[in-house]
């Protein structure tokens, strides 16, 4: 993995050429990103060779004593801009997998469908994709138009840099790679997988401060539990994210399922 302490960072852990998905991340904070890539699910997947996560220093190809990657914008204005020369050089020196996506507020809105698309790149010729983390007030426009293949946004918010946004993308995509979660059903039984939020969940104790876990979940009737969960996912989505239900629609089968458990959607769904 990349290190912020040298122009040519050593790998902190060996890459896995046979990994199911490779993701390269370019940043001025590669060591910190690398540490986050070693946590929990990502760390286990990395150790097992399922994910090949590489974090690279944007300063790796700089030549000056201060390892400068930013400068003031032409025309004046607040803040500093990432310069094209060191960014182009870092990306070209590494030759990471394509597409290379810039984390940018104006990019394509990241969602579960895009996460699935990126996870599929593991089976493409490139074997994965790369992310470029912006910093300061933005990047030189030549980076956007001539270097990257596109841009991605995690929402209509402004961050100081792309690092935390990159980790959102890495984790959301990485957990969709076969074998990463261990339970093959997990990625298909979560929020947004079928255009709905995930159904509500309960665990022990069955009774807590007078609040009871639903009887159906303790019935042992797995088919009934599955139907009830689907019905509850519809109800929860209609309440919390009616836009998702509007986009998905409500079928006759959905209405029959709701009726089975005496449930109704909010008016208008």
N, C-alpha and C positions, 0 to 999 in steps of 0.2 A: 504494500500500500504506500501511497505517497506520504512524504514527510515534509513538514514546513521548515526543516532545519538544513536542507541542502538543495542545491540546484538539481540534483538527480536523486530523488528520494528512493531509498531502498524499499523493497517489499517487506512489510512487517509480518506477513504470512504469505506462504507460497500461493500463486494463482492456481486455479483448477481448470486446466484446459478442457477437461471433459464435463465441466459444470453445465447444468441445463440452461442457465441464463447468466450472461455477463453484463454487469452495469459498471460503467466508468463515470466517476464524478470529478469534475474540475472545479477547484475552489482555492481561495487563499487560506482556508482552514482545513487542509486535508487530514491532519492528525486528529482533530476533533471529530470530523466526519467518520474517519476510520474507527474511532472508539465507539461511536454510536452504531456502526455496522457490525460491531462485535457483540451487541446486546441481544439477549433473549432469542426470539425466533430467528432473526437474521444471523446471529452468531452461530447458532446450532446448524443452520442451513449452510453457512459458509464452511464450518468445520467438517460437515459431511460431504462437501463437494457439490452441493446442489446449486449454490449461488457463488459466482465469482465476482466479488465486489471490490473495485479498485478505486482509490481516492488519490487524485493527483494535484500537485501544487501548481497553480497558475504562474508562480514565480520560477518554476524550474528552468526556464530558458532565458531568464533575464541576464544581462551582462554587467549592469552597473552595480556599484557597491551597496546601494540601498535596495536593490532588487525591486525597482519601481514597476508597478503595473497600472498606475492611474495618473491622470493629468487633468488640468482645468479644461472645461469645454470651450471650444471656439465660440466667440460671440458673447462670452461672459455668462454669468449665472452662478447659482449656488452649487456647492458640492464638487465632487471629482467624478471623472468618467473612466471606466476601464479602457485602456489603450488597445488598439488592434494588434500591434506588433508582438507583445509578450503572450497575448491570448492565442493568436494564430500559431505562434511558435510552440507553445505548450501542447496544444491539441495535435499539431502535425508531428511533433516528436513522439508522442505516445501512440498515435494511430489507433485510437480506441474504436469500438464498434459504432456503426451508424444505424439509425439516425442520431445526430447530436441535437439535443433539445435545450434551448435556453429557458431557464426559470424566469418568467417575466409576467408582470401583471396583465399585459395585453395579449397573452397567449391563449391557446385553446384551453377551455375550462376542463380541469382534470376531474374525472369521475370514474366510477367502477368500470364502465365500458372501455374507457381509455386504458385503465390499468390492465384489463384483459387483453387488449390489443398489444400492449407493450410486453406482457408476459409471453405472448405467442412469438415474439421476436427471437426467443431462445432457439426455436426450430428454423429460423431464417438463416441465410448464408452468413450474416454478420455475427450471429449467435447472441445478440443483445442490442443494447443502445447505450448512449452516453448523455450525461447531463452537465450543463454549464451553469455555474452559480454566479449571477451578477452580484455586484457590490456597489457601494457608494450611490451616486445618482443615476447609474445606468451603465450602458455599454456603448462604445463607438458604433455608429450605425453600420459600418462595414462588417462588424462581427455579426450583426443581425441578418444582413442581406447576403453576405458572401461566405460566411463560415458555418453557421448553424443551419440545420435542415428544417427547423420549426421552433416554436416556443410553446410553453405550457404554463398555466396559472392554476394555483390551488384555490383561487377565489378572489373576490374584489376587495383585497386588503393590501396595504403597503408594508413591506418588511425591509429591514436594513440590508438584507442580502438574501440569496437564494438557498442558503444551506438548510434551513429548517424545512423549506418547501421541498427541497430535493429529498430529504429523509421521508417526507410524506409519500412521495412517489416511489422511492425505493422499497419502503415497507409494504405499501399497498400492492405493488407489482410482485415483489418477492414472495409474498405469502400465497400467490396464485400459482406458483411454480409447483408442479406435481412432486409430492413427497415432503415439501417444506412444512406443512401443518401436521403431517402424520395421518390425520383423519381426512380421507378423500372427500367426505361429504361436507366438510366445514365451509369451503369457499362457496358452495352452491346453496348454503342454508343461512346466508347472512343478508344484512341490509343491502338493498339495491340489486342483488343477484337476479331477481325476477321482477324488477320494477317496483318492489315493495320494501318497506322497512322490515327488519327482523321482528319476529314475534316476541312478546315479553317472556321473561325467564324467571323461574323460582328455584330455590334450593333449600336444604334443611336449615332450620327446623320447619316442619310443616305448619306449625302454629307459632307466631312470633308477635307478642304484645297484642294478642287478640286478632291478628291479621293472618288469614288462612291462605295457604297455597291452594290453587284450584284443584278440586277433586279429580277432574279428568286427567290431570298429570300424574296422579297417584293410582290410577285405575289399573294400570298394567295392560290396557288395551292400546297397543302401539298404533294401530291403524286409526283409531278414534283420536288419539293424541295428535297424530299428523294432520288430520282434518281440522281439528280445533286450532292448532297452531297456524294453519293457513288462514283460517277465518279471523283469528286475532291479529295476524299480520295485516290483513285488509283493514280491520277496524283501526288499528294503530296508525297506519299510513294515512287513512282518510282524516284522522284527527290531527296528526302532527305534520304531514306533508301532503295536503290535498292535491298539490300540483302533480305529484307522482301518480296518484289515482286518476286524475284527469287525463294524463298522457297515456296511461296504460289502459284505462277503461275498466268497466265492471261487467263481466259476462253473466249470462243466465246461470252458469255453473257456480259462479261466485255467489250469486244471490241465494241459490239453493243451499250452498254450504253455510252461509250466514244464518239462514232460516233454521237449519238443523240444530244450531246452538242458541237460537233465540236472540241473535245479534242483528244489529242494524247499523248502517253507515250514516254519517251525518247527512243532513238534508243537502241535496244538490249533487251527491256522489252517485 
